[in-house]
């Protein structure tokens, strides 16, 4: 078992013993998503820590989107619950990049792409290909794409 997955299991056990309903239900849903991913496809397999982290990030993103949807629908109580679940999951994710850190990484990737002949708005794909592995899991794709567009335009 991967270290992140075993930490999730240990934390689930602790949350159940502490009767922390929010934390235990959030971790259960996340572990279910991980188990589902492990048996998806033609053959069951053990996920790496990176793959488990991607699933946790995906679950956290679902919570953020659900909270926004509940807010728009005027259901503040459910929105608050989704935000709380998202915060539980955020504890298992790496620290997100600040705008300055992201801009520095993107600027470096733009310079690298320009060195290989890709410039202007048409270089978007080349720059994204360079920058995505560097920011993996620490910044959302939309945020990265917006920064790349901004730096390529300016």
C-alpha positions in Angstrom: 0.0 0.0 0.0 1.3 3.5 -0.9 2.2 5.8 2.0 -0.5 8.4 1.1 -3.2 5.7 0.9 -2.1 4.1 4.2 -2.1 7.6 5.8 -5.7 8.1 4.5 -6.7 4.7 6.0 -5.0 5.5 9.4 -6.7 8.9 9.5 -10.0 7.3 8.7 -9.6 4.9 11.6 -8.7 7.8 13.9 -11.7 9.9 12.7 -14.1 7.0 13.3 -12.7 6.5 16.8 -13.0 10.2 17.5 -16.6 10.1 16.1 -15.6 12.9 13.6 -18.5 12.4 11.1 -17.3 15.0 8.5 -13.7 13.7 8.4 -14.7 10.0 8.3 -17.3 10.4 5.6 -14.9 12.6 3.5 -12.1 10.0 3.8 -14.4 7.1 3.1 -15.6 8.7 -0.2 -12.0 9.5 -1.2 -10.8 5.9 -0.4 -13.7 4.6 -2.4 -12.7 6.7 -5.4 -9.1 5.3 -5.0 -10.4 1.7 -4.8 -12.6 2.3 -7.8 -9.6 3.6 -9.8 -7.5 0.6 -8.7 -10.0 -1.9 -10.2 -10.8 0.2 -13.3 -9.6 -1.2 -16.6 -8.8 -4.8 -17.5 -6.6 -5.6 -14.5 -6.5 -4.5 -10.8 -3.4 -2.6 -9.8 -1.8 -0.7 -6.9 -1.8 3.0 -7.4 1.4 5.1 -6.9 1.4 8.0 -4.4 1.3 10.4 -7.4 -1.9 8.7 -8.7 -3.5 8.7 -5.3 -2.6 12.4 -4.9 -4.3 13.1 -8.3 -7.5 11.4 -7.1 -7.4 13.4 -3.8 -7.0 16.6 -5.9 -9.9 15.6 -8.2 -12.1 14.9 -5.1 -11.2 18.3 -3.7 -12.0 20.0 -7.0 -15.4 18.3 -7.0 -16.1 19.7 -3.5 -15.1 23.3 -4.6 -17.4 23.0 -7.7 -20.3 21.6 -5.6 -19.9 24.4 -3.1 -20.2 27.0 -5.9 -23.2 25.2 -7.3 -24.9 25.1 -3.9 -24.1 28.8 -3.4 -25.8 29.7 -6.7 -28.7 27.6 -5.8 -29.2 29.4 -2.4 -28.3 26.3 -0.3 -25.7 27.8 2.0 -25.7 24.9 4.5 -24.7 22.3 1.8 -22.2 24.7 0.4 -20.5 25.1 3.8 -20.4 21.3 4.2 -18.7 20.9 0.8 -16.2 23.6 1.7 -15.4 21.8 5.0 -14.9 18.5 3.1 -12.6 20.3 0.6 -10.5 21.6 3.5 -10.2 18.1 4.9 -8.8 16.9 1.6 -6.6 20.0 1.2 -4.6 18.6 4.1 -3.4 15.7 2.0 -2.3 17.9 -1.0 0.9 19.7 -1.5 1.0 23.5 -0.9 -0.5 25.2 -3.9 1.7 27.6 -5.9 1.4 31.3 -5.2 0.7 33.6 -8.2 4.3 34.8 -8.1 5.7 31.2 -8.1 3.4 30.2 -10.9 4.4 33.2 -13.0 8.1 32.4 -12.5 7.6 28.8 -13.6 5.5 29.8 -16.6 8.0 32.6 -17.6 10.8 30.0 -17.5 8.8 27.6 -19.7 8.0 30.5 -22.2 11.7 31.2 -22.4 12.5 27.5 -23.0 9.8 27.3 -25.7 11.1 30.4 -27.3 14.5 28.9 -27.4 13.2 26.0 -29.5 11.4 28.4 -31.9 7.9 28.6 -30.5 6.7 32.1 -29.9 3.5 34.1 -29.6 0.0 32.7 -28.9 0.7 29.7 -31.1 3.3 28.5 -28.6 0.5 27.8 -26.0 0.7 24.0 -26.5 4.5 23.9 -26.3 4.6 26.0 -23.2 1.9 24.0 -21.5 3.7 20.8 -22.3 6.8 22.2 -20.6 5.1 23.7 -17.5 2.5 21.0 -16.7 5.0 18.5 -15.2 6.6 21.2 -13.1 3.3 22.4 -11.5 1.7 18.9 -11.3 -0.9 19.0 -8.5 0.1 22.4 -7.2 -2.0 24.6 -9.5 -5.2 24.0 -11.5 -4.9 23.7 -15.2 -7.2 26.7 -15.9 -5.1 28.9 -13.7 -1.9 27.7 -15.5 -3.4 28.2 -18.9 -4.5 31.8 -18.0 -1.0 32.6 -16.8 0.5 31.1 -20.0 -1.9 33.2 -22.2 -1.1 36.3 -20.2 2.7 35.9 -20.6 2.6 34.9 -24.3 0.4 37.9 -25.1 2.4 40.4 -23.1 
